[in-house]
Amino acid sequence: MDASGSSGHACDEPGFFQGQHHLVDGGSGDLEMATHVGFGRGPFEDPAIGVDEGQVLALGLRKAGSRRRWAFVKCLTHFRFIRASTLKEVQLNIKFRVDLSQSERDQLDALLSGGRHATRKIKRAQILVAANDGLSDEAIAATLKVSGSTIYRTKRRFVEANLEGALSEEPRAGVARKLSSKEEALLVATACSKPPPGRARWTLELLADEMVRLTDHEELSSETVRRRLAENHLKPWRKDMWCIPKVDGEYVARMEDVLDLYAEAPDPQRPVVCFDESPTQLIGEVREPIAAKPGQLERYDCEYRRNGTVNLFVFLDAHRPWRRVKVTDRRTNQDFAECMRELVDIDYPDAPIIRVVMDNLSTHSAGALYDAFPAPEARRVLKRLQFHHTPKHASWLNMVEIEIGVLRSQCLDRRIDDKETILAEVTAWQQRRNAEGAQIQWMFTTEKAREKLRKAYPVNES
């Protein structure tokens, strides 16, 4: 191969390479161009450049404009300094070196350490970190499961632009948005309004049809509606149920009262007992289930027989591994009063005061004992009881709710058709739990409540 066929431009001399020192950038990245320079009479060498056949010629071109960079590449191609048949092959030989500054590395570490980000953005951040650590493109592709072109584009955009440019999406060619800004506002307002008669909620298809009716569009796909709603973080077919509708002074007072009880050290003279009830259906089989065997699951009929209901009163000591379940037919004032008397006379006969945490059910009151017992007896029981009610709509603050969930998942998650069977099963469950020393580990404290709900407190701390 001979260079004599050049047109006489200044770039046909080796000194042309030396004249590009003003393009060198010591910033966060350099451009390395793999050039194979050679002539028919042997490898070309220049002492100032140190390029031999098969070596990599490092050219710092980050600050040079793209037009100047590719003019240089075309110049090399025109004079056959590079063994490449097309400009695309030249581009594929370009290698970009990533050199992150400390602030850029900190920014990427923060992005990768947590939070919600797009998967593509996380992948690009991982590519930059790996490249900065010296991993080869092949190793990065194998580790992150990405293509070589993705690695190339990410590194190129970092070198040519900046970190933000490497992490963000490049503009993509495509058709214009079908909905104007006013039409998008109309779509959002429609999605937040009541659904049409006969429908419980808006769907994508309903919204698309409604937008066709309200605008001049002849048709609108549900995917267009979905994308515009997603941009506004709207999902009209979903609903959330709140557990804290309003936090006022009464709510805070009751909440902190219960949380302080849980935080106290155990005191046998003043135990803390959480109390609640849970109705349970008695369900019988219409046909006998088929027992499981190797290769076959247990099978039962979808049809069942309802045999009424029973009520479960559940007691749980907040500070020691003890619980008791009482099975009754109802949950009237009489049943509640009997539970409180058993708590005083049988469960804690030696405790002068028993502090009971309960919700705001109408039967959970001192008056229920006067409805069930003569006044002297009711007063005797009440003298040893101290009621602590959870806030309204905050039964989740009652520790026994967790224990009821355990009871249902471990014991009652099946069909039980009569009271005697459920009584035997529940008794076996409570005996096993007590023998195992199982306790509820309550983690929500008054301090955490003040931190997490500080914006909801009636008066904020200055």
C-alpha positions as a Python dict, from the first residue, in 0.01 Angstrom:
ca = {
    (1, 'M'): (0, 0, 0),
    (2, 'D'): (139, 340, -102),
    (3, 'A'): (63, 692, 15),
    (4, 'S'): (177, 855, -306),
    (5, 'G'): (-174, 873, -434),
    (6, 'S'): (-264, 1154, -197),
    (7, 'S'): (-400, 1482, -320),
    (8, 'G'): (-135, 1690, -149),
    (9, 'H'): (-332, 1788, 162),
    (10, 'A'): (-136, 1874, 473),
    (11, 'C'): (-268, 1569, 649),
    (12, 'D'): (-63, 1335, 426),
    (13, 'E'): (245, 1396, 636),
    (14, 'P'): (331, 1230, 966),
    (15, 'G'): (356, 1576, 1122),
    (16, 'F'): (-19, 1606, 1092),
    (17, 'F'): (-59, 1375, 1389),
    (18, 'Q'): (180, 1585, 1594),
    (19, 'G'): (-22, 1895, 1518),
    (20, 'Q'): (-328, 1760, 1697),
    (21, 'H'): (-186, 1803, 2048),
    (22, 'H'): (-428, 2094, 2108),
    (23, 'L'): (-715, 1844, 2098),
    (24, 'V'): (-590, 1650, 2400),
    (25, 'D'): (-827, 1672, 2698),
    (26, 'G'): (-734, 1569, 3049),
    (27, 'G'): (-1098, 1557, 3159),
    (28, 'S'): (-1320, 1262, 3239),
    (29, 'G'): (-1264, 1067, 2921),
    (30, 'D'): (-1041, 1022, 2619),
    (31, 'L'): (-1104, 885, 2275),
    (32, 'E'): (-884, 602, 2161),
    (33, 'M'): (-883, 527, 1791),
    (34, 'A'): (-747, 191, 1689),
    (35, 'T'): (-546, 270, 1378),
    (36, 'H'): (-336, 27, 1187),
    (37, 'V'): (-82, 240, 1004),
    (38, 'G'): (147, 84, 752),
    (39, 'F'): (305, 127, 414),
    (40, 'G'): (422, -120, 161),
    (41, 'R'): (783, -62, 261),
    (42, 'G'): (722, -152, 626),
    (43, 'P'): (561, -12, 936),
    (44, 'F'): (541, 363, 971),
    (45, 'E'): (700, 501, 1288),
    (46, 'D'): (731, 851, 1422),
    (47, 'P'): (935, 902, 1740),
    (48, 'A'): (704, 1176, 1863),
    (49, 'I'): (391, 963, 1826),
    (50, 'G'): (526, 616, 1887),
    (51, 'V'): (281, 442, 1658),
    (52, 'D'): (374, 110, 1506),
    (53, 'E'): (166, -130, 1304),
    (54, 'G'): (-100, -287, 1526),
    (55, 'Q'): (-60, -30, 1804),
    (56, 'V'): (-338, 202, 1933),
    (57, 'L'): (-306, 570, 1850),
    (58, 'A'): (-456, 767, 2142),
    (59, 'L'): (-618, 1086, 2025),
    (60, 'G'): (-781, 1316, 2279),
    (61, 'L'): (-1078, 1438, 2082),
    (62, 'R'): (-1335, 1503, 2350),
    (63, 'K'): (-1340, 1879, 2316),
    (64, 'A'): (-1316, 1876, 1940),
    (65, 'G'): (-1643, 1914, 1756),
    (66, 'S'): (-1797, 1611, 1594),
    (67, 'R'): (-1747, 1762, 1247),
    (68, 'R'): (-1376, 1806, 1309),
    (69, 'R'): (-1336, 1457, 1454),
    (70, 'W'): (-1498, 1282, 1163),
    (71, 'A'): (-1318, 1508, 912),
    (72, 'F'): (-997, 1377, 1066),
    (73, 'V'): (-1118, 1018, 1039),
    (74, 'K'): (-1224, 1070, 679),
    (75, 'C'): (-885, 1219, 605),
    (76, 'L'): (-715, 910, 742),
    (77, 'T'): (-950, 690, 543),
    (78, 'H'): (-894, 885, 223),
    (79, 'F'): (-516, 845, 245),
    (80, 'R'): (-548, 479, 344),
    (81, 'F'): (-369, 526, 673),
    (82, 'I'): (-644, 306, 823),
    (83, 'R'): (-718, -39, 694),
    (84, 'A'): (-1095, -3, 671),
    (85, 'S'): (-1320, -23, 370),
    (86, 'T'): (-1597, 199, 508),
    (87, 'L'): (-1639, 476, 761),
    (88, 'K'): (-1861, 249, 970),
    (89, 'E'): (-1575, 5, 1013),
    (90, 'V'): (-1362, 295, 1128),
    (91, 'Q'): (-1621, 388, 1386),
    (92, 'L'): (-1633, 34, 1519),
    (93, 'N'): (-1261, 53, 1583),
    (94, 'I'): (-1304, 355, 1811),
    (95, 'K'): (-1264, 288, 2182),
    (96, 'F'): (-1374, 535, 2447),
    (97, 'R'): (-1197, 541, 2780),
    (98, 'V'): (-1407, 628, 3088),
    (99, 'D'): (-1231, 818, 3365),
    (100, 'L'): (-1479, 923, 3633),
    (101, 'S'): (-1410, 1211, 3868),
    (102, 'Q'): (-1477, 1162, 4235),
    (103, 'S'): (-1802, 1360, 4221),
    (104, 'E'): (-1923, 1158, 3922),
    (105, 'R'): (-1836, 833, 4098),
    (106, 'D'): (-2025, 947, 4410),
    (107, 'Q'): (-2326, 1034, 4196),
    (108, 'L'): (-2327, 690, 4034),
    (109, 'D'): (-2281, 513, 4368),
    (110, 'A'): (-2579, 704, 4508),
    (111, 'L'): (-2789, 609, 4207),
    (112, 'L'): (-2701, 240, 4236),
    (113, 'S'): (-2739, 221, 4614),
    (114, 'G'): (-3117, 260, 4621),
    (115, 'G'): (-3427, 439, 4506),
    (116, 'R'): (-3651, 380, 4206),
    (117, 'H'): (-3488, 437, 3868),
    (118, 'A'): (-3542, 317, 3514),
    (119, 'T'): (-3372, -14, 3436),
    (120, 'R'): (-3188, 137, 3138),
    (121, 'K'): (-3048, 415, 3354),
    (122, 'I'): (-2922, 167, 3612),
    (123, 'K'): (-2758, -42, 3338),
    (124, 'R'): (-2579, 261, 3198),
    (125, 'A'): (-2455, 357, 3543),
    (126, 'Q'): (-2324, 3, 3596),
    (127, 'I'): (-2147, 16, 3259),
    (128, 'L'): (-1971, 342, 3347),
    (129, 'V'): (-1863, 216, 3689),
    (130, 'A'): (-1731, -110, 3544),
    (131, 'A'): (-1547, 72, 3264),
    (132, 'N'): (-1393, 313, 3512),
    (133, 'D'): (-1270, 14, 3716),
    (134, 'G'): (-1082, -117, 3413),
    (135, 'L'): (-1308, -401, 3300),
    (136, 'S'): (-1302, -486, 2930),
    (137, 'D'): (-1608, -450, 2712),
    (138, 'E'): (-1634, -828, 2687),
    (139, 'A'): (-1633, -867, 3066),
    (140, 'I'): (-1892, -591, 3108),
    (141, 'A'): (-2118, -748, 2846),
    (142, 'A'): (-2097, -1090, 3010),
    (143, 'T'): (-2152, -957, 3361),
    (144, 'L'): (-2435, -711, 3297),
    (145, 'K'): (-2599, -909, 3012),
    (146, 'V'): (-2585, -617, 2770),
    (147, 'S'): (-2470, -595, 2410),
    (148, 'G'): (-2144, -448, 2292),
    (149, 'S'): (-2329, -171, 2109),
    (150, 'T'): (-2495, -62, 2434),
    (151, 'I'): (-2156, -39, 2603),
    (152, 'Y'): (-2013, 152, 2304),
    (153, 'R'): (-2297, 406, 2297),
    (154, 'T'): (-2286, 465, 2672),
    (155, 'K'): (-1912, 525, 2678),
    (156, 'R'): (-1928, 742, 2366),
    (157, 'R'): (-2198, 966, 2508),
    (158, 'F'): (-2005, 1002, 2834),
    (159, 'V'): (-1690, 1109, 2651),
    (160, 'E'): (-1860, 1336, 2401),
    (161, 'A'): (-2113, 1489, 2640),
    (162, 'N'): (-2114, 1436, 3017),
    (163, 'L'): (-2244, 1201, 3284),
    (164, 'E'): (-2602, 1319, 3255),
    (165, 'G'): (-2592, 1272, 2880),
    (166, 'A'): (-2465, 916, 2920),
    (167, 'L'): (-2739, 822, 3168),
    (168, 'S'): (-3033, 984, 2987),
    (169, 'E'): (-3217, 870, 2677),
    (170, 'E'): (-3117, 1002, 2336),
    (171, 'P'): (-3396, 1161, 2134),
    (172, 'R'): (-3566, 898, 1924),
    (173, 'A'): (-3730, 940, 1589),
    (174, 'G'): (-4103, 884, 1586),
    (175, 'V'): (-4443, 1028, 1512),
    (176, 'A'): (-4570, 1331, 1698),
    (177, 'R'): (-4775, 1284, 2014),
    (178, 'K'): (-5133, 1218, 1926),
    (179, 'L'): (-5280, 1413, 2219),
    (180, 'S'): (-5210, 1782, 2264),
    (181, 'S'): (-5143, 1930, 2606),
    (182, 'K'): (-5506, 2040, 2640),
    (183, 'E'): (-5629, 1697, 2538),
    (184, 'E'): (-5398, 1533, 2791),
    (185, 'A'): (-5539, 1761, 3060),
    (186, 'L'): (-5888, 1655, 2951),
    (187, 'L'): (-5787, 1289, 2972),
    (188, 'V'): (-5653, 1335, 3325),
    (189, 'A'): (-5968, 1517, 3435),
    (190, 'T'): (-6185, 1243, 3286),
    (191, 'A'): (-5984, 967, 3455),
    (192, 'C'): (-6029, 1143, 3790),
    (193, 'S'): (-6405, 1181, 3746),
    (194, 'K'): (-6683, 932, 3816),
    (195, 'P'): (-6709, 642, 3570),
    (196, 'P'): (-7011, 618, 3337),
    (197, 'P'): (-7337, 466, 3470),
    (198, 'G'): (-7321, 92, 3509),
    (199, 'R'): (-6942, 79, 3545),
    (200, 'A'): (-6753, 58, 3874),
    (201, 'R'): (-6432, 215, 3743),
    (202, 'W'): (-6267, 362, 3436),
    (203, 'T'): (-6078, 127, 3207),
    (204, 'L'): (-5834, 212, 2929),
    (205, 'E'): (-6091, 121, 2666),
    (206, 'L'): (-6360, 333, 2830),
    (207, 'L'): (-6127, 631, 2850),
    (208, 'A'): (-6021, 590, 2486),
    (209, 'D'): (-6385, 583, 2374),
    (210, 'E'): (-6466, 885, 2590),
    (211, 'M'): (-6176, 1083, 2444),
    (212, 'V'): (-6296, 1004, 2092),
    (213, 'R'): (-6638, 1136, 2192),
    (214, 'L'): (-6499, 1454, 2351),
    (215, 'T'): (-6235, 1540, 2089),
    (216, 'D'): (-6194, 1541, 1711),
    (217, 'H'): (-5995, 1217, 1702),
    (218, 'E'): (-6153, 944, 1494),
    (219, 'E'): (-5984, 675, 1702),
    (220, 'L'): (-5751, 646, 1999),
    (221, 'S'): (-5571, 336, 2117),
    (222, 'S'): (-5578, 221, 2477),
    (223, 'E'): (-5197, 215, 2472),
    (224, 'T'): (-5188, 590, 2404),
    (225, 'V'): (-5421, 642, 2699),
    (226, 'R'): (-5209, 417, 2919),
    (227, 'R'): (-4889, 605, 2839),
    (228, 'R'): (-5040, 947, 2903),
    (229, 'L'): (-5187, 827, 3235),
    (230, 'A'): (-4856, 670, 3334),
    (231, 'E'): (-4680, 1002, 3277),
    (232, 'N'): (-4922, 1156, 3528),
    (233, 'H'): (-4896, 859, 3770),
    (234, 'L'): (-5264, 776, 3731),
    (235, 'K'): (-5427, 432, 3756),
    (236, 'P'): (-5801, 497, 3779),
    (237, 'W'): (-5882, 126, 3805),
    (238, 'R'): (-5696, 101, 4138),
    (239, 'K'): (-5795, 222, 4484),
    (240, 'D'): (-5613, 248, 4815),
    (241, 'M'): (-5774, 209, 5153),
    (242, 'W'): (-5639, 434, 5424),
    (243, 'C'): (-5598, 330, 5788),
    (244, 'I'): (-5535, 679, 5928),
    (245, 'P'): (-5813, 908, 5796),
    (246, 'K'): (-5744, 1196, 6032),
    (247, 'V'): (-5492, 1257, 6307),
    (248, 'D'): (-5621, 1488, 6578),
    (249, 'G'): (-5536, 1538, 6943),
    (250, 'E'): (-5752, 1245, 7057),
    (251, 'Y'): (-5590, 1012, 6804),
    (252, 'V'): (-5238, 1107, 6912),
    (253, 'A'): (-5323, 1079, 7283),
    (254, 'R'): (-5462, 727, 7250),
    (255, 'M'): (-5185, 612, 7017),
    (256, 'E'): (-4902, 729, 7243),
    (257, 'D'): (-5081, 586, 7548),
    (258, 'V'): (-5087, 238, 7391),
    (259, 'L'): (-4731, 262, 7258),
    (260, 'D'): (-4600, 366, 7599),
    (261, 'L'): (-4764, 58, 7753),
    (262, 'Y'): (-4583, -167, 7503),
    (263, 'A'): (-4251, 7, 7575),
    (264, 'E'): (-4269, -45, 7952),
    (265, 'A'): (-4067, -313, 8128),
    (266, 'P'): (-4268, -626, 8224),
    (267, 'D'): (-4447, -582, 8558),
    (268, 'P'): (-4627, -890, 8702),
    (269, 'Q'): (-4826, -659, 8932),
    (270, 'R'): (-4955, -452, 8640),
    (271, 'P'): (-4963, -676, 8328),
    (272, 'V'): (-5061, -543, 7987),
    (273, 'V'): (-5313, -767, 7807),
    (274, 'C'): (-5431, -707, 7450),
    (275, 'F'): (-5787, -819, 7383),
    (276, 'D'): (-6001, -856, 7072),
    (277, 'E'): (-6258, -1087, 6912),
    (278, 'S'): (-6283, -1251, 6572),
    (279, 'P'): (-6595, -1414, 6421),
    (280, 'T'): (-6533, -1739, 6236),
    (281, 'Q'): (-6752, -1938, 5997),
    (282, 'L'): (-6816, -2307, 6050),
    (283, 'I'): (-6786, -2470, 5708),
    (284, 'G'): (-6856, -2837, 5638),
    (285, 'E'): (-6786, -3060, 5342),
    (286, 'V'): (-7059, -3166, 5101),
    (287, 'R'): (-6840, -3452, 4975),
    (288, 'E'): (-6553, -3619, 5153),
    (289, 'P'): (-6214, -3483, 5040),
    (290, 'I'): (-5965, -3716, 4873),
    (291, 'A'): (-5643, -3746, 5072),
    (292, 'A'): (-5309, -3658, 4917),
    (293, 'K'): (-5074, -3928, 4791),
    (294, 'P'): (-4744, -3933, 4603),
    (295, 'G'): (-4788, -3745, 4279),
    (296, 'Q'): (-5132, -3608, 4371),
    (297, 'L'): (-5242, -3315, 4586),
    (298, 'E'): (-5526, -3336, 4833),
    (299, 'R'): (-5852, -3265, 4652),
    (300, 'Y'): (-6176, -3123, 4783),
    (301, 'D'): (-6506, -3011, 4638),
    (302, 'C'): (-6563, -2645, 4561),
    (303, 'E'): (-6911, -2678, 4711),
    (304, 'Y'): (-6939, -2648, 5088),
    (305, 'R'): (-7199, -2630, 5364),
    (306, 'R'): (-7232, -2339, 5608),
    (307, 'N'): (-7298, -2447, 5966),
    (308, 'G'): (-7324, -2105, 6129),
    (309, 'T'): (-7056, -1902, 6305),
    (310, 'V'): (-6869, -1887, 6634),
    (311, 'N'): (-6678, -1606, 6800),
    (312, 'L'): (-6319, -1620, 6919),
    (313, 'F'): (-6213, -1399, 7209),
    (314, 'V'): (-5834, -1371, 7206),
    (315, 'F'): (-5617, -1259, 7500),
    (316, 'L'): (-5245, -1181, 7452),
    (317, 'D'): (-4992, -1071, 7713),
    (318, 'A'): (-4782, -793, 7562),
    (319, 'H'): (-4473, -875, 7770),
    (320, 'R'): (-4465, -1252, 7814),
    (321, 'P'): (-4530, -1555, 7590),
    (322, 'W'): (-4891, -1620, 7687),
    (323, 'R'): (-5218, -1616, 7497),
    (324, 'R'): (-5566, -1763, 7546),
    (325, 'V'): (-5853, -1817, 7304),
    (326, 'K'): (-6211, -1853, 7421),
    (327, 'V'): (-6476, -1987, 7182),
    (328, 'T'): (-6830, -1855, 7225),
    (329, 'D'): (-7151, -1850, 7025),
    (330, 'R'): (-7189, -1472, 7040),
    (331, 'R'): (-7005, -1153, 7138),
    (332, 'T'): (-7260, -967, 7348),
    (333, 'N'): (-7215, -755, 7660),
    (334, 'Q'): (-7261, -1071, 7865),
    (335, 'D'): (-6982, -1252, 7678),
    (336, 'F'): (-6745, -955, 7714),
    (337, 'A'): (-6820, -924, 8087),
    (338, 'E'): (-6751, -1296, 8140),
    (339, 'C'): (-6416, -1259, 7960),
    (340, 'M'): (-6313, -971, 8187),
    (341, 'R'): (-6412, -1163, 8500),
    (342, 'E'): (-6212, -1468, 8389),
    (343, 'L'): (-5916, -1242, 8318),
    (344, 'V'): (-5930, -1109, 8673),
    (345, 'D'): (-6013, -1427, 8864),
    (346, 'I'): (-5845, -1703, 8659),
    (347, 'D'): (-5570, -1563, 8436),
    (348, 'Y'): (-5424, -1296, 8670),
    (349, 'P'): (-5560, -1363, 9021),
    (350, 'D'): (-5262, -1200, 9195),
    (351, 'A'): (-5230, -883, 8986),
    (352, 'P'): (-5376, -574, 9159),
    (353, 'I'): (-5424, -394, 8827),
    (354, 'I'): (-5461, -542, 8478),
    (355, 'R'): (-5426, -297, 8191),
    (356, 'V'): (-5635, -408, 7893),
    (357, 'V'): (-5572, -276, 7539),
    (358, 'M'): (-5880, -300, 7315),
    (359, 'D'): (-6052, -129, 7023),
    (360, 'N'): (-6369, 80, 7026),
    (361, 'L'): (-6636, -188, 6978),
    (362, 'S'): (-6962, -92, 7149),
    (363, 'T'): (-6936, -382, 7398),
    (364, 'H'): (-6586, -280, 7511),
    (365, 'S'): (-6695, -58, 7796),
    (366, 'A'): (-6734, -61, 8173),
    (367, 'G'): (-7110, -41, 8128),
    (368, 'A'): (-7112, -390, 7975),
    (369, 'L'): (-7017, -535, 8315),
    (370, 'Y'): (-7307, -355, 8486),
    (371, 'D'): (-7540, -492, 8218),
    (372, 'A'): (-7420, -847, 8290),
    (373, 'F'): (-7354, -854, 8668),
    (374, 'P'): (-7501, -706, 8982),
    (375, 'A'): (-7345, -373, 9072),
    (376, 'P'): (-7118, -506, 9353),
    (377, 'E'): (-6978, -779, 9130),
    (378, 'A'): (-6929, -545, 8837),
    (379, 'R'): (-6753, -294, 9061),
    (380, 'R'): (-6528, -565, 9207),
    (381, 'V'): (-6407, -668, 8863),
    (382, 'L'): (-6368, -315, 8734),
    (383, 'K'): (-6153, -210, 9029),
    (384, 'R'): (-5880, -439, 8899),
    (385, 'L'): (-5915, -343, 8533),
    (386, 'Q'): (-5779, -40, 8351),
    (387, 'F'): (-5904, 0, 7994),
    (388, 'H'): (-5682, 156, 7723),
    (389, 'H'): (-5862, 207, 7392),
    (390, 'T'): (-5683, 235, 7058),
    (391, 'P'): (-5770, 536, 6838),
    (392, 'K'): (-6066, 501, 6605),
    (393, 'H'): (-5968, 343, 6273),
    (394, 'A'): (-5642, 229, 6435),
    (395, 'S'): (-5703, -125, 6553),
    (396, 'W'): (-5364, -205, 6393),
    (397, 'L'): (-5215, -60, 6713),
    (398, 'N'): (-5359, -356, 6904),
    (399, 'M'): (-5089, -620, 6924),
    (400, 'V'): (-5345, -902, 6940),
    (401, 'E'): (-5440, -833, 6576),
    (402, 'I'): (-5106, -986, 6475),
    (403, 'E'): (-5172, -1291, 6691),
    (404, 'I'): (-5515, -1338, 6535),
    (405, 'G'): (-5348, -1338, 6195),
    (406, 'V'): (-5108, -1609, 6313),
    (407, 'L'): (-5400, -1810, 6451),
    (408, 'R'): (-5584, -1796, 6121),
    (409, 'S'): (-5285, -1888, 5908),
    (410, 'Q'): (-5158, -2170, 6132),
    (411, 'C'): (-5483, -2323, 6260),
    (412, 'L'): (-5800, -2195, 6095),
    (413, 'D'): (-5697, -2193, 5729),
    (414, 'R'): (-5919, -2492, 5650),
    (415, 'R'): (-6278, -2610, 5669),
    (416, 'I'): (-6400, -2682, 6022),
    (417, 'D'): (-6769, -2764, 6052),
    (418, 'D'): (-6858, -2765, 6423),
    (419, 'K'): (-6786, -2579, 6744),
    (420, 'E'): (-6639, -2877, 6929),
    (421, 'T'): (-6376, -2937, 6660),
    (422, 'I'): (-6274, -2573, 6640),
    (423, 'L'): (-6251, -2558, 7021),
    (424, 'A'): (-6020, -2861, 7027),
    (425, 'E'): (-5803, -2729, 6745),
    (426, 'V'): (-5771, -2381, 6891),
    (427, 'T'): (-5684, -2521, 7233),
    (428, 'A'): (-5409, -2737, 7082),
    (429, 'W'): (-5275, -2437, 6891),
    (430, 'Q'): (-5261, -2208, 7196),
    (431, 'Q'): (-5094, -2474, 7411),
    (432, 'R'): (-4826, -2526, 7147),
    (433, 'R'): (-4766, -2152, 7102),
    (434, 'N'): (-4736, -2099, 7477),
    (435, 'A'): (-4500, -2394, 7515),
    (436, 'E'): (-4280, -2259, 7234),
    (437, 'G'): (-4253, -1923, 7409),
    (438, 'A'): (-4374, -1736, 7101),
    (439, 'Q'): (-4403, -1357, 7141),
    (440, 'I'): (-4489, -1061, 6922),
    (441, 'Q'): (-4185, -838, 6864),
    (442, 'W'): (-4341, -492, 6856),
    (443, 'M'): (-4113, -239, 6684),
    (444, 'F'): (-4331, 72, 6649),
    (445, 'T'): (-4254, 310, 6936),
    (446, 'T'): (-4367, 656, 7040),
    (447, 'E'): (-4043, 804, 6905),
    (448, 'K'): (-4095, 638, 6566),
    (449, 'A'): (-4455, 754, 6558),
    (450, 'R'): (-4347, 1114, 6614),
    (451, 'E'): (-4091, 1079, 6338),
    (452, 'K'): (-4304, 905, 6077),
    (453, 'L'): (-4626, 1094, 6148),
    (454, 'R'): (-4474, 1431, 6233),
    (455, 'K'): (-4653, 1602, 5946),
    (456, 'A'): (-4985, 1462, 6062),
    (457, 'Y'): (-4952, 1570, 6427),
    (458, 'P'): (-5191, 1856, 6513),
    (459, 'V'): (-4902, 2076, 6634),
    (460, 'N'): (-4557, 2035, 6479),
    (461, 'E'): (-4250, 2066, 6694),
    (462, 'S'): (-4057, 2388, 6631),
}
